[in-house]
Amino acid sequence: MTETKAKVREFLGRYLPDQEIADDEDMFSRGYANSMFVVQLVLFVEQELATPVDDDDLDFDNFRSVDAIAGFVHAKAGRPQHA
């Protein structure tokens, strides 16, 4: 899961370059995310992390933090979620 978190942090660095976001920080409640960012984030998860995002998966809880995204990716792949 460490590699997935690193990729998510790299993505966030490209789209939120002036923000330092902790793994458990809620990007939505902090105001870092807008609708365009969310679209880019979902595309990143699908394309770069090779994880299909179904309509039922489009829940803010799956995307609100680095930890949540990594957990979602690993759950979809059926992999254990250890750091």
C-alpha positions in Angstrom: 0.0 0.0 0.0 3.0 2.3 0.5 3.6 2.4 -3.3 0.0 3.4 -3.9 0.2 6.1 -1.3 3.4 7.4 -2.9 1.7 7.6 -6.3 -1.3 9.4 -4.8 1.0 11.9 -3.1 2.8 12.5 -6.5 -0.6 13.1 -8.2 -1.7 15.5 -5.4 1.6 17.4 -5.8 0.9 18.1 -9.4 -2.6 19.3 -8.8 -2.2 20.9 -5.4 1.4 22.0 -5.5 1.2 24.5 -2.6 -0.5 22.1 -0.2 1.1 19.6 2.1 -1.5 17.0 2.8 -1.2 14.3 5.5 -2.3 10.8 4.6 -5.4 11.0 6.7 -6.3 14.6 5.9 -9.8 15.2 4.4 -9.1 17.1 1.2 -12.8 17.9 0.7 -13.4 19.4 4.1 -10.2 21.4 3.8 -11.4 22.9 0.5 -8.6 21.6 -1.6 -11.0 19.8 -4.0 -13.3 21.2 -6.6 -15.3 19.4 -9.3 -12.6 19.5 -11.9 -10.1 18.1 -9.3 -12.4 15.3 -8.5 -12.8 14.3 -12.2 -9.0 14.3 -12.5 -8.6 12.3 -9.3 -11.1 9.6 -10.6 -9.3 9.5 -13.9 -5.9 9.1 -12.1 -7.3 6.2 -10.0 -8.6 4.5 -13.2 -5.7 5.1 -15.5 -2.6 5.4 -13.3 -3.6 3.0 -10.5 -5.4 0.7 -12.9 -8.5 0.6 -10.7 -11.9 0.7 -12.3 -14.3 3.2 -10.6 -17.9 2.1 -11.0 -20.8 4.4 -10.5 -21.4 2.9 -7.0 -17.8 3.7 -6.1 -18.3 7.4 -6.7 -18.6 8.2 -3.0 -16.5 11.0 -1.4 -15.5 8.6 1.3 -13.4 6.6 -1.2 -11.5 9.7 -2.3 -11.3 12.1 0.6 -7.7 11.3 1.7 -4.5 9.6 0.6 -5.4 6.7 3.1 -9.0 6.5 1.7 -7.8 6.3 -1.9 -5.1 3.7 -1.2 -7.7 1.7 0.8 -10.2 1.9 -2.0 -7.6 0.8 -4.6 -6.4 -2.1 -2.5 -10.0 -3.2 -1.7 -10.9 -3.2 -5.4 -7.9 -5.4 -6.1 -8.6 -7.7 -3.2 -5.2 -7.0 -1.6 -4.6 -6.7 2.1 -4.3 -3.1 3.4 -1.1 -3.0 5.4 1.2 0.0 5.2 
